[in-house]
């Protein structure tokens, strides 16, 4: 059963969403898709930037997610993260 609060938005959230739509509207559909893709996958970018070593379990979860979505850019970012981790491990 869902709580009523789960379906409610704050005024700040609605303002942010309105501003995001305003910013995206003048962009071409492909540009909008690229920005939204990056925002949706910001957690992998944060992981790459964090310096934290990606565990095998984490890598498997990311890979499964990428395969489910046919997200080839995400697959590339996973491989990039692995290479960065290997270089960090050698230092």
Phi, psi and omega in degrees: 000134181270142173283150179301323181296335181295335183257010183256147178248147175275160177300319179299319179297316180295322177295317178298316181296317178298318179294320178298316178298318179299319181289323184279331187308315182286349181282155173293158181305319181294322178292318177301315181298320180294315179297314181294323178298314180298319179296319180293330182253022182301331181295325177289324177295320177296321178296317178299317183286336188292332185087352178291137178284131180283124179288164178297323179295317179296318178299317179297316178299315179296318181296317178298317178299316180295318180294320179299321184268000188050044184265089184289328176295319178297319177300319178296319179295325177297315179295321177299317179298318178300316179297317178299318179296320178297318178295320178295324181291334181279341182280000000 
